[in-house]
């Protein structure tokens, strides 16, 4: 999912893998791995990717499933911090 998002956004901006790698100061091969889904960018790269692509981090992570307790949560357009904030607000209102 993350790789697909990176590739879609990168191509929409008409950036090559080489262009994006240059912006991030990494090898083109790493961007290629992300694009193909054979690797996922580490947390250290997410903010830089978002900045280089001009999108919020949650847009890169959209559709990424992660475990929360025993259930699986799928992010759809909201960052985990926004979800956490919404849960806190609902708990306070109850």
C-alpha positions as CSV (number, residue, x, y, z in Angstrom):
1,X,0.0,0.0,0.0
2,X,2.6,2.5,1.0
3,X,4.7,1.8,-2.1
4,X,1.7,2.1,-4.3
5,X,0.9,5.5,-2.7
6,X,4.5,6.7,-3.2
7,X,4.5,5.6,-6.8
8,X,1.1,7.2,-7.6
9,X,1.9,10.5,-6.0
10,X,5.5,10.6,-7.5
11,X,4.2,9.9,-11.0
12,X,1.4,12.5,-10.6
13,X,4.2,15.0,-9.9
14,X,6.1,13.7,-12.9
15,X,9.1,12.8,-10.8
16,X,11.3,9.9,-11.7
17,X,12.6,7.5,-9.1
18,X,16.0,9.2,-9.7
19,X,14.5,12.7,-9.0
20,X,12.9,11.5,-5.7
21,X,16.0,9.7,-4.6
22,X,18.0,12.9,-5.2
23,X,15.6,14.9,-3.1
24,X,16.0,12.4,-0.3
25,X,19.7,11.9,-0.7
26,X,19.4,8.2,-1.2
27,X,20.0,5.7,-4.0
28,X,17.5,5.2,-6.8
29,X,17.4,1.5,-6.0
30,X,15.7,2.3,-2.6
31,X,12.9,4.2,-4.3
32,X,12.5,1.4,-6.8
33,X,12.1,-1.1,-3.9
34,X,9.4,1.2,-2.3
35,X,7.6,1.6,-5.6
36,X,7.5,-2.2,-6.2
37,X,6.5,-3.0,-2.7
38,X,9.5,-5.1,-2.0
39,X,10.5,-2.8,0.8
40,X,8.6,-0.3,3.0
41,X,10.3,3.1,3.9
42,X,11.3,3.2,7.5
43,X,9.7,5.8,9.8
44,X,12.8,7.9,9.4
45,X,12.0,8.5,5.7
46,X,8.2,9.0,6.0
47,X,8.4,12.7,6.9
48,X,11.0,13.4,4.3
49,X,9.0,11.6,1.6
50,X,5.9,13.6,2.5
51,X,7.8,16.8,2.3
52,X,9.5,15.9,-1.0
53,X,6.1,14.9,-2.5
54,X,4.2,17.8,-1.0
55,X,1.6,15.6,0.8
56,X,0.7,14.9,4.5
57,X,2.2,11.8,6.0
58,X,-1.2,10.2,6.4
59,X,-1.6,10.3,2.6
60,X,1.5,8.1,2.2
61,X,0.3,5.7,4.9
62,X,-3.3,5.6,3.7
63,X,-4.6,2.0,3.5
64,X,-1.8,0.6,5.7
65,X,-3.1,-1.9,8.2
66,X,-1.6,-2.1,11.6
67,X,-2.5,-4.1,14.8
68,X,-4.2,-2.4,17.7
69,X,-4.8,-4.8,20.5
70,X,-6.3,-7.9,18.9
71,X,-8.1,-6.1,16.0
72,X,-6.7,-4.8,12.7
73,X,-7.2,-1.2,12.0
74,X,-7.0,0.1,8.4
75,X,-6.1,3.8,8.0
76,X,-8.3,5.6,5.5
77,X,-7.4,9.2,5.2
78,X,-6.8,10.0,8.8
79,X,-3.5,9.7,10.7
80,X,-3.2,7.6,13.8
81,X,-2.8,10.8,15.9
82,X,-6.0,12.2,14.5
83,X,-7.8,8.9,15.3
84,X,-6.4,9.0,18.8
85,X,-7.5,12.6,19.2
86,X,-11.0,11.7,18.0
87,X,-11.2,8.8,20.5
88,X,-10.1,11.0,23.4
89,X,-12.7,13.6,22.5
90,X,-15.5,10.9,22.3
91,X,-14.4,9.5,25.7
92,X,-14.6,13.0,27.3
93,X,-18.1,13.6,25.9
94,X,-19.4,10.2,27.2
